[in-house]
């Protein structure tokens, strides 16, 4: 009789016929990724059949999502029609108006001088067709099924984009009546013993006689080599590397960056706070803390807390390291960068992880402007091998003006991989930097690696499967050869 946990039993019961893991998760009120370790355990014990298949998916673009919420522009135009002997639709001479005219022409409503005249019957027929398109667009936004013909039309109008994803299908291969459901544990805690909960638990059996599988031949980890490559590129562009601690004071991670102490990013759902009983790190200089505190109180209008600033966190951004360098060096003309791990309690999916790597950099000097920042960002992106990069205006507490940086992934489309801006005076003034301006940016190197190596799941960067490692290492070596031969290599 096989032992299964209550959740494993629910998975097996839900998968009595072949279903996608998304359907099973929805029925259990959870997310597919939260079930994966249970699915793998059931598969390894021969209780569940698991199949992975690449499927085609259609996702709304920003424009498509807007029209799903607010309605198609041609729908609003038709509903505004005034009918007498004929129905008249007035369409303004704007880019959106011209789109409305082009779309309505598909239903036989021809414009005359920026307006449409049609019989009531023709208008109602077109209105019914457009309302159906609106319904399908809203269904797609809600995750429903939409006919392929409508999807192709939406794709032509750039309201949806086509991509692919790996879908997991599961089917029970065990007789449910032969299973014993119990809460399984690998170890008992003091609470289990004190409360008597151990009586209801089943200790998961361990077979110490099983041979340890032979270790595979070592394969160089491509992502570690990629991080070294980024360092080479930055040094080749004239930057100096600086390093900082992972266990960081809130002061360097937030306060020195003029991030208010009541900012949402400083809550437990966005930051890992640390209870540390070991030797504490060296605290910031008291006089620097006083200057930063005065800047907060003048700028944000609250009473700044020294105690909160001395709280410990796992750094959530390597800007904590570059701001240390700025405080250390002050005025001057120099360029530094930092590459390191950062930690945030993100929801794990194909583009997010709780632990990832950042490239942070600053350029310090007099007379620097926003166009210098954009030029520097583009130079680094091209040096790393990115072909298509674009910028969007953004807001960050410590820079102004600010931008988000995007690059195109072959399958996932445009991906945001960084933010940048010019440090605000409230950041630089307490550090004694008043004559120079500071260009600053932070990039997610995990996403940069996904873009350059055509990897569509951020979790694969930490792959331990030898076959995957070998494949990604092959891509990495091919990428380096391609970049090197196209004239973009900046180091010897």
C-alpha positions as CSV (number, residue, x, y, z in Angstrom):
1,X,0.0,0.0,0.0
2,X,1.5,3.3,-1.1
3,X,1.5,6.3,1.3
4,X,0.5,9.7,-0.1
5,X,0.0,13.1,1.5
6,X,-3.5,14.6,1.5
7,X,-2.5,17.1,-1.3
8,X,-0.9,14.3,-3.3
9,X,-4.1,12.3,-3.0
10,X,-6.1,15.3,-4.3
11,X,-3.8,15.7,-7.3
12,X,-4.2,12.0,-8.1
13,X,-8.0,12.2,-7.8
14,X,-8.1,15.3,-10.0
15,X,-6.0,13.6,-12.6
16,X,-8.1,10.4,-12.9
17,X,-8.3,11.3,-16.6
18,X,-5.6,13.1,-18.6
19,X,-5.6,16.8,-17.7
20,X,-3.3,19.8,-17.8
21,X,-1.6,20.7,-14.6
22,X,-3.1,24.2,-14.9
23,X,-6.6,22.6,-14.8
24,X,-5.7,20.5,-11.8
25,X,-4.2,23.5,-10.0
26,X,-7.3,25.6,-10.7
27,X,-9.5,23.0,-9.3
28,X,-7.5,22.9,-6.1
29,X,-7.3,26.6,-5.8
30,X,-3.6,27.0,-6.2
31,X,-0.9,27.6,-8.8
32,X,0.7,25.0,-11.1
33,X,4.2,25.8,-9.8
34,X,3.1,25.2,-6.2
35,X,2.2,21.6,-7.2
36,X,5.4,20.7,-9.1
37,X,7.4,19.1,-6.3
38,X,4.4,16.8,-5.4
39,X,3.9,16.0,-9.1
40,X,7.6,15.0,-9.4
41,X,7.4,12.9,-6.3
42,X,4.3,11.0,-7.6
43,X,6.0,10.5,-11.0
44,X,9.1,9.1,-9.4
45,X,7.0,6.6,-7.4
46,X,5.1,5.5,-10.5
47,X,1.8,6.8,-9.3
48,X,1.4,9.6,-11.9
49,X,2.2,9.9,-15.6
50,X,3.6,13.2,-16.6
51,X,4.0,14.6,-20.1
52,X,5.5,17.9,-21.2
53,X,4.3,19.4,-24.5
54,X,5.1,22.7,-26.1
55,X,1.8,24.5,-27.0
56,X,0.9,27.6,-28.9
57,X,-0.5,30.5,-26.8
58,X,-1.9,33.9,-27.7
59,X,-1.4,36.8,-25.3
60,X,-2.9,40.3,-25.4
61,X,-0.6,43.1,-26.2
62,X,-0.8,46.4,-24.3
63,X,-3.2,47.7,-26.9
64,X,-5.2,44.6,-26.9
65,X,-5.5,44.6,-23.1
66,X,-6.6,48.3,-23.3
67,X,-9.4,47.5,-25.8
68,X,-10.5,44.5,-23.8
69,X,-11.0,46.8,-20.8
70,X,-12.3,49.9,-22.6
71,X,-13.8,48.6,-25.8
72,X,-12.8,48.6,-29.4
73,X,-12.7,52.1,-30.9
74,X,-14.9,51.0,-33.8
75,X,-17.5,49.8,-31.3
76,X,-17.7,53.2,-29.6
77,X,-17.9,54.8,-33.0
78,X,-20.9,52.6,-34.1
79,X,-22.7,53.1,-30.8
80,X,-22.4,56.9,-31.3
81,X,-24.2,56.8,-34.7
82,X,-27.1,59.1,-35.2
83,X,-29.9,57.6,-37.3
84,X,-32.6,59.3,-39.4
85,X,-33.3,58.4,-43.0
86,X,-29.7,57.1,-42.9
87,X,-27.3,56.5,-40.0
88,X,-24.3,58.7,-39.7
89,X,-21.1,57.9,-37.9
90,X,-18.7,60.9,-37.3
91,X,-15.1,59.8,-37.1
92,X,-12.4,62.4,-36.1
93,X,-9.3,62.8,-38.3
94,X,-6.9,61.3,-35.9
95,X,-4.6,58.2,-36.0
96,X,-7.2,56.2,-34.0
97,X,-10.0,57.6,-36.2
98,X,-8.2,56.3,-39.3
99,X,-7.9,52.9,-37.7
100,X,-11.7,53.0,-37.0
101,X,-12.5,53.8,-40.7
102,X,-10.2,51.0,-41.9
103,X,-11.8,48.4,-39.6
104,X,-15.4,49.4,-40.4
105,X,-14.6,49.1,-44.1
106,X,-14.3,45.4,-43.5
107,X,-18.0,45.3,-42.7
108,X,-19.0,47.2,-45.9
109,X,-19.2,50.6,-44.2
110,X,-17.3,53.0,-46.6
111,X,-16.3,56.4,-45.4
112,X,-17.2,59.6,-47.2
113,X,-15.0,62.6,-46.2
114,X,-14.3,61.4,-42.7
115,X,-17.7,60.1,-41.9
116,X,-19.8,57.0,-42.6
117,X,-23.4,57.0,-43.9
118,X,-25.3,53.7,-43.9
119,X,-28.7,52.2,-43.7
120,X,-30.0,51.2,-40.3
121,X,-29.8,47.5,-41.3
122,X,-26.2,47.8,-42.5
123,X,-25.2,49.6,-39.3
124,X,-26.9,47.0,-37.1
125,X,-25.3,44.2,-38.9
126,X,-21.8,45.8,-38.5
127,X,-22.6,46.6,-34.9
128,X,-23.5,43.0,-34.2
129,X,-20.2,41.8,-35.8
130,X,-18.1,44.2,-33.9
131,X,-19.8,43.4,-30.6
132,X,-19.0,39.7,-31.2
133,X,-15.3,40.7,-31.8
134,X,-15.4,42.7,-28.5
135,X,-16.8,39.6,-26.7
136,X,-14.0,37.4,-28.1
137,X,-11.4,39.9,-27.1
138,X,-12.8,40.0,-23.5
139,X,-12.9,36.2,-23.5
140,X,-9.3,36.0,-24.5
141,X,-8.4,38.5,-21.7
142,X,-10.2,36.2,-19.2
143,X,-8.3,33.1,-20.5
144,X,-11.1,31.6,-22.5
145,X,-11.1,29.8,-25.9
146,X,-11.3,31.9,-29.0
147,X,-11.7,30.7,-32.6
148,X,-8.5,30.6,-34.7
149,X,-9.9,33.0,-37.3
150,X,-10.5,35.6,-34.6
151,X,-7.0,35.1,-33.2
152,X,-5.5,35.6,-36.6
153,X,-7.5,38.8,-37.1
154,X,-6.4,40.1,-33.7
155,X,-2.8,39.2,-34.5
156,X,-2.9,41.2,-37.8
157,X,-4.2,44.1,-35.8
158,X,-1.4,43.6,-33.2
159,X,-3.9,43.1,-30.4
160,X,-2.4,39.7,-29.6
161,X,1.0,38.1,-29.9
162,X,1.7,34.5,-30.5
163,X,4.2,32.6,-28.4
164,X,4.7,29.1,-27.1
165,X,5.0,27.6,-23.6
166,X,5.6,24.1,-22.1
167,X,2.3,22.6,-20.9
168,X,2.4,19.8,-18.4
169,X,-0.2,17.0,-18.6
170,X,-0.8,14.5,-15.8
171,X,-2.8,11.3,-15.5
172,X,-3.1,9.0,-12.5
173,X,-1.5,5.5,-13.0
174,X,-2.5,4.1,-9.6
175,X,-5.6,2.6,-8.1
176,X,-6.8,5.2,-5.6
177,X,-8.3,2.5,-3.4
178,X,-4.9,1.0,-2.8
179,X,-3.5,4.3,-1.4
180,X,-3.1,5.2,2.2
181,X,-3.5,9.0,2.9
182,X,-1.4,10.3,5.7
183,X,0.6,13.4,6.7
184,X,4.1,12.3,5.9
185,X,7.2,13.8,7.7
186,X,10.9,13.3,7.3
187,X,11.6,14.4,10.9
188,X,9.6,15.1,14.1
189,X,9.8,18.5,15.7
190,X,9.6,19.4,19.4
191,X,6.1,20.8,18.7
192,X,5.0,17.4,17.3
193,X,6.2,15.7,20.4
194,X,4.7,18.2,22.8
195,X,1.2,18.3,21.2
196,X,1.0,14.7,20.3
197,X,0.7,15.4,16.6
198,X,3.4,12.7,16.0
199,X,0.7,10.0,16.6
200,X,-1.1,11.1,13.4
201,X,2.0,11.5,11.3
202,X,3.8,8.8,9.2
203,X,7.5,9.1,8.9
204,X,8.6,8.9,5.3
205,X,10.7,5.7,4.9
206,X,14.4,6.1,4.0
207,X,16.2,3.2,2.3
208,X,19.8,3.6,3.3
209,X,20.8,0.6,1.1
210,X,20.1,2.4,-2.2
211,X,23.3,3.1,-4.1
212,X,24.1,6.8,-4.6
213,X,23.9,7.5,-8.4
214,X,27.3,8.1,-10.0
215,X,28.1,11.8,-10.4
216,X,28.0,12.9,-14.0
217,X,31.0,14.2,-15.8
218,X,31.5,17.8,-14.8
219,X,30.1,20.4,-17.2
220,X,31.2,24.0,-16.9
221,X,28.3,26.1,-15.8
222,X,27.5,28.5,-18.6
223,X,25.9,31.2,-16.3
224,X,29.0,31.5,-14.2
225,X,31.0,32.0,-17.3
226,X,28.4,34.6,-18.5
227,X,28.9,36.6,-15.3
228,X,32.6,36.7,-15.9
229,X,32.0,37.8,-19.5
230,X,29.9,40.7,-18.2
231,X,32.8,41.7,-15.9
232,X,35.2,41.6,-18.9
233,X,33.0,43.8,-21.0
234,X,32.5,46.4,-18.3
235,X,36.3,46.5,-17.6
236,X,36.9,46.8,-21.4
237,X,34.5,49.8,-21.4
238,X,36.7,51.6,-18.8
239,X,34.7,50.7,-15.6
240,X,36.3,49.6,-12.3
241,X,34.6,46.8,-10.4
242,X,33.5,47.3,-6.7
243,X,32.1,44.8,-4.4
244,X,29.8,44.9,-1.4
245,X,28.2,42.6,1.2
246,X,25.1,40.5,0.7
247,X,24.0,41.1,4.4
248,X,23.3,44.9,4.2
249,X,22.1,47.7,6.4
250,X,18.8,49.2,5.4
251,X,20.7,52.5,5.3
252,X,22.8,51.5,2.3
253,X,20.0,49.5,0.6
254,X,17.3,52.2,1.0
255,X,18.0,55.3,3.1
256,X,21.2,56.5,1.3
257,X,19.2,56.2,-1.9
258,X,16.5,58.6,-0.6
259,X,13.9,55.8,-0.4
260,X,11.4,56.8,2.3
261,X,11.3,54.5,5.4
262,X,7.6,54.0,4.9
263,X,8.0,53.1,1.1
264,X,6.1,49.9,0.1
265,X,9.4,48.3,-1.2
266,X,10.6,48.3,2.5
267,X,7.7,46.0,3.6
268,X,8.2,42.3,4.3
269,X,6.5,41.3,1.1
270,X,9.3,43.0,-1.0
271,X,12.4,42.6,1.2
272,X,14.0,39.8,3.2
273,X,14.7,41.1,6.7
274,X,17.4,39.3,8.7
275,X,17.7,38.5,12.5
276,X,21.4,38.3,12.9
277,X,23.1,37.0,16.1
278,X,26.7,37.0,14.7
279,X,29.2,39.9,14.5
280,X,27.3,42.9,13.0
281,X,28.7,44.6,9.9
282,X,30.5,47.8,10.3
283,X,27.8,50.5,10.6
284,X,27.8,53.7,8.4
285,X,29.6,56.8,9.7
286,X,27.3,58.6,12.2
287,X,27.8,62.0,10.5
288,X,26.8,60.5,7.1
289,X,23.7,59.0,8.7
290,X,22.8,62.4,10.2
291,X,23.1,64.2,6.8
292,X,21.0,61.5,5.1
293,X,18.4,61.7,8.0
294,X,18.1,65.5,7.6
295,X,17.6,65.1,3.8
296,X,14.8,62.6,4.4
297,X,13.1,64.8,7.0
298,X,13.3,67.8,4.7
299,X,12.2,66.0,1.5
300,X,9.7,63.4,2.8
301,X,8.3,65.4,5.8
302,X,8.5,62.7,8.5
303,X,10.7,61.8,11.5
304,X,13.6,59.7,10.2
305,X,14.5,56.7,12.4
306,X,18.2,55.8,12.9
307,X,17.1,52.4,14.4
308,X,15.2,51.4,11.2
309,X,18.2,52.5,9.1
310,X,20.4,50.1,11.0
311,X,18.1,47.1,10.4
312,X,19.6,44.2,8.4
313,X,18.3,42.9,5.1
314,X,19.5,40.6,2.3
315,X,20.3,43.3,-0.2
316,X,17.5,43.7,-2.7
317,X,19.7,45.7,-5.2
318,X,23.4,46.1,-6.0
319,X,22.8,49.8,-6.0
320,X,23.6,49.4,-2.3
321,X,27.2,48.7,-3.4
322,X,27.5,51.5,-5.9
323,X,26.1,54.0,-3.4
324,X,28.8,52.8,-1.0
325,X,31.4,53.6,-3.7
326,X,29.9,57.0,-4.3
327,X,30.0,57.8,-0.6
328,X,33.6,56.6,-0.4
329,X,34.9,58.5,-3.4
330,X,32.7,61.6,-3.5
331,X,33.4,64.2,-6.2
332,X,35.5,63.4,-9.2
333,X,35.3,61.7,-12.6
334,X,35.1,57.9,-12.5
335,X,33.1,54.9,-13.6
336,X,32.4,51.9,-11.3
337,X,30.2,48.8,-11.6
338,X,29.1,45.9,-9.4
339,X,27.9,42.4,-10.3
340,X,26.3,40.4,-7.5
341,X,23.4,38.4,-6.1
342,X,20.3,40.2,-4.8
343,X,17.3,38.8,-3.0
344,X,13.6,39.6,-3.2
345,X,10.5,37.6,-2.1
346,X,9.1,37.4,-5.7
347,X,6.5,35.0,-7.0
348,X,8.6,32.5,-8.9
349,X,7.7,32.1,-12.6
350,X,9.4,32.1,-15.9
351,X,10.7,35.7,-15.5
352,X,11.0,36.0,-11.7
353,X,13.1,34.4,-9.0
354,X,13.7,35.1,-5.3
355,X,17.5,35.2,-6.0
356,X,19.0,36.7,-9.1
357,X,22.0,38.8,-10.3
358,X,22.3,42.4,-11.0
359,X,24.7,44.6,-12.9
360,X,24.8,48.0,-11.3
361,X,26.9,51.0,-12.5
362,X,27.5,54.7,-12.0
363,X,29.3,57.3,-14.1
364,X,30.3,60.4,-12.1
365,X,31.5,63.7,-13.6
366,X,30.6,67.3,-14.3
367,X,28.3,68.2,-17.2
368,X,26.7,64.8,-17.6
369,X,23.2,64.7,-19.0
370,X,20.3,62.4,-19.8
371,X,21.5,61.8,-23.3
372,X,24.9,60.7,-21.9
373,X,23.0,58.1,-19.8
374,X,21.1,56.7,-22.8
375,X,24.2,56.6,-24.9
376,X,26.1,54.8,-22.1
377,X,23.2,52.2,-21.7
378,X,23.1,51.6,-25.4
379,X,26.9,51.1,-25.6
380,X,26.9,48.5,-22.8
381,X,23.9,46.7,-24.3
382,X,25.5,46.5,-27.7
383,X,28.9,45.5,-26.1
384,X,27.1,42.6,-24.4
385,X,25.5,41.5,-27.7
386,X,21.9,42.8,-27.5
387,X,20.6,43.8,-30.9
388,X,17.3,45.6,-30.0
389,X,17.0,47.8,-27.0
390,X,14.4,50.5,-26.2
391,X,13.7,52.8,-23.3
392,X,10.4,53.9,-21.6
393,X,9.9,56.7,-19.1
394,X,9.7,55.5,-15.5
395,X,9.7,56.5,-11.8
396,X,12.3,55.6,-9.2
397,X,12.6,57.3,-5.7
398,X,16.3,58.0,-6.2
399,X,16.6,59.1,-9.9
400,X,15.1,61.7,-12.0
401,X,14.7,61.6,-15.0
402,X,14.4,57.8,-15.1
403,X,13.8,55.1,-17.7
404,X,13.1,51.4,-17.9
405,X,15.2,49.4,-20.3
406,X,13.8,46.7,-22.6
407,X,15.3,44.2,-25.0
408,X,13.6,41.7,-27.4
409,X,13.6,38.0,-26.6
410,X,13.0,35.7,-29.6
411,X,10.0,34.0,-28.1
412,X,8.9,36.1,-25.1
413,X,8.9,39.5,-26.9
414,X,10.0,42.7,-25.2
415,X,11.3,42.1,-21.7
416,X,12.2,44.7,-19.1
417,X,15.6,44.0,-17.7
418,X,16.7,47.2,-16.0
419,X,16.1,50.7,-14.7
420,X,18.2,53.8,-15.0
421,X,18.3,57.5,-14.3
422,X,20.3,60.4,-12.9
423,X,20.7,60.4,-9.1
424,X,18.6,63.1,-7.5
425,X,20.3,65.9,-5.5
426,X,18.8,64.4,-2.3
427,X,20.9,61.3,-2.9
428,X,24.2,63.0,-3.9
429,X,24.1,66.0,-1.6
430,X,24.5,64.1,1.7
431,X,27.5,62.2,0.1
432,X,29.3,65.5,-0.6
433,X,28.7,65.2,-4.4
434,X,27.3,68.6,-5.5
435,X,29.4,69.7,-8.6
436,X,29.2,66.3,-10.4
437,X,26.2,64.5,-11.8
438,X,25.8,60.8,-11.4
439,X,24.4,58.5,-14.0
440,X,23.1,55.2,-12.5
441,X,21.5,52.0,-13.6
442,X,20.7,48.5,-12.4
443,X,20.2,45.6,-14.8
444,X,18.9,42.1,-14.1
445,X,21.6,39.9,-15.6
446,X,19.5,36.7,-15.4
447,X,17.1,38.3,-17.9
448,X,20.0,39.6,-20.0
449,X,21.3,36.0,-20.2
450,X,17.8,34.7,-21.2
451,X,17.7,37.2,-24.0
452,X,21.2,36.6,-25.3
453,X,21.1,32.7,-25.0
454,X,17.4,32.3,-26.0
455,X,16.4,30.8,-22.7
456,X,12.6,31.2,-21.9
457,X,12.6,30.2,-18.2
458,X,14.8,32.1,-15.7
459,X,14.9,29.0,-13.5
460,X,16.9,27.2,-16.1
461,X,19.8,29.5,-15.3
462,X,20.3,27.4,-12.2
463,X,19.8,24.0,-14.0
464,X,21.6,21.0,-12.5
465,X,20.5,18.5,-15.2
466,X,23.7,17.6,-17.1
467,X,21.9,17.5,-20.5
468,X,20.5,21.0,-20.0
469,X,23.8,22.3,-18.8
470,X,25.5,20.8,-21.9
471,X,22.9,22.4,-24.2
472,X,23.1,25.8,-22.6
473,X,26.9,25.7,-22.5
474,X,26.8,24.9,-26.3
475,X,24.7,28.0,-26.9
476,X,27.0,30.1,-24.7
477,X,30.1,29.0,-26.6
478,X,28.3,29.7,-29.9
479,X,27.2,33.1,-28.6
480,X,30.8,34.1,-27.6
481,X,32.1,33.1,-31.0
482,X,29.4,35.1,-32.8
483,X,29.9,38.2,-30.7
484,X,33.6,37.9,-31.0
485,X,33.5,37.6,-34.8
486,X,31.1,40.5,-35.3
487,X,33.4,43.2,-33.9
488,X,31.7,43.7,-30.6
489,X,34.3,42.2,-28.3
490,X,35.8,44.8,-26.0
491,X,38.5,42.8,-24.2
492,X,41.5,40.7,-25.1
